[in-house]
């Protein structure tokens, strides 16, 4: 698991590149640590959406 300084470095780099870009494709992974979204749901709400900001979020644990 990356430490906070590395996560912040990646966030800042993505924040320079992604805002204003549109999502044109995505891969849906079935992982217990991801939010459960069906491929149909992803296609409806994600494709064509524009990135407005890049933020960090807390760790997702198996507890």
Helices and strands as residue ranges (DSSP letters): H 4-17, H 39-45
